[in-house]
Each structure stands twice: as structure tokens, then as C-alpha cells.
Amino acid sequence: MTDHPDSDRDAGHQLENTGFALFILGELMDAPHPGYKLRDILSRLLGPYHPISWETIHPIIIHLAQEGCVAQVPAAEMQREGVESPGQQHFYAITDAGRQRFHALIVMPGDYTLDYRELFIIKILYLRFLSFREQYAILAHCLEYLKRERANRQQVFSARSTTAALPADQREPIFRMARFCLAGTQAEIEWVEEEMAQLKERIDQQE
């Protein structure tokens, strides 16, 4: 894992190069999907401020197809199986190579970059395809990221912080901002720790 918590190096690239491919393969683990549906699901997943265009998704699907990770299924074939399909759009199905690639992508720790949180959100969707230990490792990796983020935010309250020398009326807006950010990070830490505790119980029961 490359650790660049304060850098914008390759900002967005990890999500586009790894996260989107993981999402596509993860959705296809359940059933074949047409390309437009994959785009729509990803747009809803990432929220209204991160719109996903077909121009973003399509090249990734094509690349996965060239690698033998996904295969086209004609819409007519899906319709014969009772699956509704508007127009004549192709469906995409995962292959055995795609299942192997999916597993490699989801267990890969990833870098602590600006888009790490979005990558983790995508991983949450597909943890069910992993063993309890693999799930635990992914959550533990995210917990470390969140704890580092919390520690970074807490530094502003330290006597060694550059804010310590500022007048009180200038420090308070900075403290207010930091408390807002810390509240969100702390809530995420507690969620991850709870999930890890539940997984630990399941792991212990298996042993």
C-alpha cells in the first residue's frame, strides 16, 4: 500500500481505475446487466454530486471485456429468459476470469488518497462475497484511514498548532470547522468498529 494521506496525487484515478471496475464486476456477480443500468446504479451509489456518464463507464466495460473479465450477452437472449430490455442493448455477464479479478480488486488495500472513502463505499456493497476474515481486513484498513484523519483534525486543538498563536476570534471559526469534520469522522469510526466487532464474533464461532 502506498500511503499519501495529504497528497492529491492521482486524485480520482484510484476510484476510476479500480473502484469503477470493482463496481462493474461486483454488480455482475449477481446477474448480467445492461451497460446503462450499471451507470445508473453507480450514479445513485455515489450521490447527486458525483454524476457518472456513459462515457466514463463504457471504456471500463470495454477494457474488462478485452481482458476476458466480462462477456456480452445479446438482449434477445436475455429476453428469451424473461428479462426485460429496452431496445437492443447488450447485457454484460461476468466470466470466471472476471470473478478472479473481482476478488483481487476488492481485497487489494488501496491507497489512502482523496477518493479512498468512495472506494471503501463501493467495497461495502460486495463484502458478502468474501470470507469473514477478508471482510475484517478491509474494515481494519479503513479504520486506520479514519483514525489518521481524526488525528490530523485533532491537531488543530493542540498547543503546538499554528492556530494556538491566533487571537481567540480567529481560532474559534477554525475550531468550529474542525469539530464539524470530527463529528462525521467519529461517527464513521464507530460504525466500522461495530462492524468489526460483529465479524470478530463470527470468526471466533468458526474456530
C-alpha positions in Angstrom: 0.0 0.0 0.0 1.3 3.5 -0.9 0.4 6.0 1.8 -0.2 9.6 0.7 -2.8 10.9 3.1 -2.1 14.5 2.4 -1.4 14.4 -1.3 -3.7 14.9 -4.3 -1.5 12.6 -6.3 -3.7 10.6 -8.7 -6.8 12.1 -7.0 -9.8 10.4 -8.6 -7.7 7.9 -10.5 -7.9 5.2 -7.9 -11.7 5.4 -7.9 -11.9 5.4 -11.7 -9.3 2.8 -12.4 -10.0 0.4 -9.5 -13.3 1.4 -7.9 -15.4 1.5 -11.1 -14.0 -1.8 -12.4 -14.7 -3.3 -9.0 -18.3 -1.9 -9.0 -19.0 -3.3 -12.5 -17.7 -6.8 -11.6 -19.4 -6.7 -8.3 -22.8 -6.0 -9.8 -22.3 -8.7 -12.4 -21.5 -11.2 -9.6 -25.3 -11.3 -9.1 -26.6 -11.3 -12.6 -26.0 -9.9 -16.1 -26.8 -6.2 -16.6 -27.1 -3.8 -19.5 -24.5 -1.0 -19.5 -26.9 1.8 -18.9 -28.2 0.1 -15.7 -24.6 -0.1 -14.4 -24.2 3.6 -15.0 -27.5 4.4 -13.2 -26.7 2.2 -10.2 -23.3 3.8 -9.8 -24.7 7.3 -10.1 -27.1 6.6 -7.3 -24.4 5.0 -5.2 -22.1 7.9 -5.3 -24.8 10.5 -4.9 -26.1 13.6 -6.7 -22.8 15.5 -6.7 -20.8 12.8 -8.5 -22.6 12.2 -11.7 -21.5 9.3 -13.8 -21.7 9.4 -17.6 -21.8 6.6 -20.1 -18.5 7.9 -21.4 -17.0 7.1 -18.0 -18.4 3.6 -17.7 -18.2 2.3 -21.3 -14.4 2.4 -21.7 -14.0 0.4 -18.5 -16.5 -2.2 -19.6 -14.7 -2.5 -23.0 -11.4 -2.9 -21.2 -12.8 -5.6 -18.9 -14.2 -7.4 -22.0 -10.8 -7.2 -23.7 -9.2 -8.8 -20.7 -11.8 -11.6 -20.7 -13.4 -10.5 -17.4 -16.9 -9.8 -18.9 -18.7 -11.1 -21.9 -21.5 -9.6 -24.0 -24.9 -11.3 -23.9 -27.3 -10.2 -26.6 -30.5 -8.6 -25.4 -32.6 -11.1 -27.4 -31.1 -13.9 -25.4 -31.9 -12.2 -22.1 -35.5 -11.5 -23.3 -35.9 -15.2 -24.1 -35.1 -15.8 -20.4 -37.8 -13.4 -19.4 -35.6 -10.4 -18.7 -37.0 -7.1 -19.9 -34.6 -5.0 -22.0 -35.5 -1.7 -23.7 -34.2 -1.6 -27.2 -31.5 -3.9 -28.3 -28.8 -3.1 -25.8 -26.3 -5.7 -24.9 -26.1 -7.2 -21.5 -22.8 -7.9 -19.8 -22.0 -11.1 -17.8 -19.0 -11.9 -15.6 -16.7 -14.7 -16.6 -14.5 -16.9 -14.4 -11.6 -14.6 -15.1 -13.8 -11.7 -14.0 -14.6 -13.4 -10.7 -10.9 -13.8 -10.0 -10.3 -10.1 -11.0 -13.2 -9.0 -8.7 -11.6 -10.8 -5.7 -8.2 -9.4 -6.4 -9.6 -5.8 -6.6 -11.7 -6.0 -3.5 -9.1 -7.4 -1.2 -6.4 -5.0 -2.5 -5.9 -2.4 0.3 -5.8 0.6 -1.9 -4.0 3.9 -1.3 -5.0 6.5 1.3 -5.9 9.1 -1.3 -8.7 11.7 -1.7 -11.0 9.1 -3.2 -10.3 6.3 -0.7 -13.7 6.9 1.1 -15.6 6.4 -2.2 -13.6 3.2 -2.9 -14.5 1.9 0.5 -18.2 2.6 0.0 -18.1 0.5 -3.2 -16.4 -2.3 -1.3 -19.1 -2.3 1.4 -21.6 -3.4 -1.2 -19.7 -6.6 -2.0 -18.2 -7.7 1.3 -20.8 -10.5 1.3 -18.8 -12.3 -1.4 -15.8 -12.6 1.0 -14.8 -14.6 4.0 -15.3 -13.1 7.4 -11.5 -12.7 7.7 -11.2 -10.9 4.4 -14.1 -8.6 5.4 -12.4 -7.9 8.7 -9.1 -6.9 7.0 -10.9 -4.5 4.7 -12.7 -2.8 7.6 -9.4 -2.7 9.6 -7.7 -0.9 6.8 -10.5 1.7 6.6 -10.4 2.1 10.4 -6.7 3.1 10.2 -7.5 5.6 7.5 -10.3 7.2 9.6 -8.1 7.3 12.7 -5.4 9.1 10.8 -7.9 11.5 9.5 -9.2 12.1 13.1 -5.7 12.6 14.5 -5.0 15.1 11.7 -8.2 17.1 12.5 -7.4 17.0 16.3 -4.0 18.6 15.8 -5.7 22.0 15.3 -6.6 21.9 19.1 -3.0 21.3 20.1 -0.9 23.9 21.8 1.7 23.2 19.1 -0.7 24.0 16.3 -0.2 27.2 14.3 -3.7 28.2 15.4 -2.5 28.5 19.0 -0.9 31.8 18.3 -4.0 33.3 16.7 -6.4 35.6 18.5 -9.4 33.9 20.0 -11.8 35.4 17.5 -9.8 33.8 14.7 -9.3 30.5 16.4 -12.9 29.8 17.0 -14.0 29.5 13.4 -11.2 27.1 12.8 -12.2 25.0 15.8 -15.8 25.1 14.7 -14.8 23.7 11.3 -12.7 21.0 12.9 -15.5 19.9 15.2 -17.8 19.6 12.3 -15.3 17.4 10.4 -14.5 15.4 13.5 -18.2 14.6 14.2 -18.5 12.9 10.8 -15.2 11.0 11.1 -16.0 9.8 14.6 -19.4 8.5 13.5 -17.7 6.5 10.7 -15.1 5.2 13.1 -17.8 3.9 15.5 -19.7 2.3 12.6 -16.6 0.5 11.4 -15.7 -0.7 14.9 -19.1 -2.1 15.4 -19.0 -4.0 12.2 -15.6 -5.3 13.1 -16.8 -6.5 16.5 -19.7 -8.4 14.9 -17.3 -10.0 12.4 -14.9 -10.9 15.2 -17.7 -12.9 16.9 -18.4 -14.7 13.7 -14.8 -15.5 13.1 -14.5 -16.8 16.7 -17.5 -19.0 16.3 -16.0 -20.6 13.2 -12.8 -21.6 15.0 
